[in-house]
Amino acid sequence: MKQLISDALAERGYDTLTPVQTAVSDPALEGADLLVSAQTGSGKTVGFGLSIAPVLLGEDDQFGPAASPLGLVIAPTRELAMQVKRELNWLFAKTGAVVASCVGGMDMRDERRALARGAHIVVATPGRLRDHVMRGSIDLSALCSVVLDEADEMLDLGFREDLEFILDETPEDRQTLLFSATVPKSIATLAARYQKDAQRVTTVAEKSQHSDIEYRAMAVAPRDGENAIINVLRFFEAPNAIIFCNTRAMVSRLATRLSNRGFSVVALSGELTQNERSNALQSMRDGRARICVATDVAARGIDLPKLDLVIHAELPNNHETLLHRSGRTGRAGRKGVSTLIVPPASRKKAERLLRFAKLTADWGPAPSAQEVHAEDQKRILEDEVWTQEPTANEAALAEELVAKFTPAQLATAYLQLYHTAHAAPEELSATNAKPEERKPFGPSVWFTLAKGREQGADPRHLLPMLCKAGNITRNDIGAIRIQDDKSYFEVKEAQVDGFLSTLGAGMTIETFAVERLDTHPDLGRTGKPAPRGKPRKFDKADPKPHRKGPVKTAAPSERKSNPKHKWKDDKDADRPVKPYAKSKDEDRKPRKAPKPDGDKPKGKRPTDGKKGPPPPKGKASSKKNRARAAAKAIAKAKGGDSAPKRRQS
């Protein structure tokens, strides 16, 4: 390790390096291509800075005049790129390095001027860097090291084409480092294409994902999700917390709800400009805001101090995103809590995500209002304010308060001020952390009700009707089976006597008779159902013939009058005749006789300066018929024949 780099680490307070920093700074791996997988928050930024330092600096500890970039770091988001730039600035400060950035949302003209002045290291996002390459604003021919930070996230965001374009523009003898929290098949394929004999570096922390993070899965009622988030925030009272949502609309809605409840909150989504996003993060760092509501893309690479709580308001779509989200806390040796808000419909999805991520979460309900109040009391009693010495002004005011009010009044006033400054917790609906297992119904007695499908029977209507008529609860009724003309239902054996006494001797429910059965009813189907989606075919006793009308037969007298005619036998009278199988005796229309050639006028229509009358309505509309009708009308008007004479040959 270079001496100037070691001095910068010492001034920053680095007594020991993290496992990933120690692994990548091994002298045996100097200048080699690396495929590094380590969890978020493990110090990867400083790690790849230590890895590329020997290649960029060479034998000297100082950079020469800035010209074409020697090192390139590509990050998926603007926030992560700016964070990497800040880290590299202090790490290479003593070496005279010039670090430039090329990220979306910033003024491209300023970036072009900075690149024209020269830079030793460039930190960029894929899309903006490709724009600079295509415009000729940056020269990548002198690169010695290329780092892809959060490579898996860049591929998930659709930057594969941009990355391949950029890497194809770099020298082939470069050092290529891929840093990723996970190494899926897509990352392995990218490494095989653009790395040479890459060394696989896996830290010990990867074997136990996020050991500094406590995972809690909180089962909530379907409509208690936002109320549960409020209680979680009040229960932990973390210095900084981040809430993840899947959509911008959910970010806006939840941020508004928390702001109305008195929380200091900022929103972070892709629709904000770079300045707005930078201001939001700065307000989190300087303490003006305590809660950040963000989407996955906007929160990628966020490194906030004292971020001790992560809340998944909506579950992510895959386990990699779950790890990246949770990795915002538990960084640099700090402990953190990652909570999943799980409504009943998302229970299976939450279990699947945790299983794929190889995480173990403590399942339980969200903190109740009573638990939040208990934590408030504990925080009040353990607050450091009780052990602090008062200032001169505070001491004078304290003596005046003690002289004017009783201790009980002072304590009450302090509690009221404390509760005023903190949002009140929400009352949550009761829910079970574990899904209820359906218990067996037990001994029962079956009854029949003279109301079936034909009478409009439906389980949603029968259940309350039975409970009301028999003075029993829904838990006392088992299965309900509806047939065409009757319905069957079972009642717990312990409730049968009360059920019968409530019905009385009439044994009727809303004029429908009820009968007790001694055995289990036979619920077999009376007929074979028709296939779904196809009309049911019924057997027809008298199929209709294809030809319309009945088939006529000849009487004996008609047969004698025309013996040569082939008559149908009486036994074939009911046989359906196919429409295409015409019999020989079928009446056929006589063919039209060919018309003489004289009917067809030749040449132009003879005119005497006047147009003839229009053809009569209702006639054929073909061109030939219209011409024939016009010729007849002209001949009739002249007093001649109704049709032109045939031309003599």
HELIX and SHEET records of a PDB file:
HELIX    1   1 GLN A    3  ARG A   12  1                                  10    
HELIX    2   2 PRO A   19  VAL A   24  1                                   6    
HELIX    3   3 PRO A   27  LEU A   29  5                                   3    
HELIX    4   4 LYS A   44  LEU A   57  1                                  14    
HELIX    5   5 ARG A   78  LEU A   91  1                                  14    
HELIX    6   6 ALA A   93  THR A   95  5                                   3    
HELIX    7   7 MET A  108  ARG A  117  1                                  10    
HELIX    8   8 PRO A  126  ARG A  135  1                                  10    
HELIX    9   9 ALA A  151  ASP A  156  1                                   6    
HELIX   10  10 ARG A  160  ASP A  168  1                                   9    
HELIX   11  11 LYS A  185  TYR A  194  1                                  10    
HELIX   12  12 VAL A  204  GLU A  206  5                                   3    
HELIX   13  13 GLY A  225  PHE A  236  1                                  12    
HELIX   14  14 ARG A  248  ASN A  260  1                                  13    
HELIX   15  15 GLN A  274  ARG A  285  1                                  12    
HELIX   16  16 ASP A  296  ALA A  299  1                                   4    
HELIX   17  17 HIS A  319  SER A  326  1                                   8    
HELIX   18  18 PRO A  344  SER A  346  5                                   3    
HELIX   19  19 ARG A  347  PHE A  356  1                                  10    
HELIX   20  20 ALA A  369  LEU A  381  1                                  13    
HELIX   21  21 GLU A  384  TRP A  386  5                                   3    
HELIX   22  22 ALA A  392  LYS A  404  1                                  13    
HELIX   23  23 PRO A  407  ALA A  421  1                                  15    
HELIX   24  24 ARG A  453  GLN A  455  5                                   3    
HELIX   25  25 PRO A  459  GLY A  470  1                                  12    
HELIX   26  26 ARG A  474  ASP A  476  5                                   3    
HELIX   27  27 GLU A  493  GLN A  495  5                                   3    
HELIX   28  28 VAL A  496  LEU A  503  1                                   8    
HELIX   29  29 PRO A  556  SER A  561  1                                   6    
HELIX   30  30 ASP A  570  ASP A  572  5                                   3    
HELIX   31  31 ASP A  597  ASP A  599  5                                   3    
HELIX   32  32 LYS A  623  LYS A  638  1                                  16    
SHEET    1   A 7 VAL A  99  CYS A 102  0                                        
SHEET    2   A 7 ILE A 121  ALA A 124  1                                        
SHEET    3   A 7 GLY A  71  ILE A  74  1                                        
SHEET    4   A 7 SER A 145  ASP A 149  1                                        
SHEET    5   A 7 GLN A 175  SER A 180  1                                        
SHEET    6   A 7 LEU A  34  SER A  37  1                                        
SHEET    7   A 7 GLN A 199  THR A 202  1                                        
SHEET    1   B 7 VAL A 265  LEU A 268  0                                        
SHEET    2   B 7 ILE A 291  THR A 295  1                                        
SHEET    3   B 7 ASN A 240  CYS A 245  1                                        
SHEET    4   B 7 LEU A 307  HIS A 312  1                                        
SHEET    5   B 7 GLY A 336  VAL A 342  1                                        
SHEET    6   B 7 ILE A 213  ALA A 219  1                                        
SHEET    7   B 7 ASP A 362  PRO A 365  1                                        
SHEET    1   C 5 ILE A 477  ILE A 482  0                                        
SHEET    2   C 5 SER A 487  LYS A 492 -1                                        
SHEET    3   C 5 SER A 444  LEU A 449 -1                                        
SHEET    4   C 5 PHE A 512  ARG A 516 -1                                        
SHEET    5   C 5 THR A 508  ILE A 509 -1                                        
END                                                                             
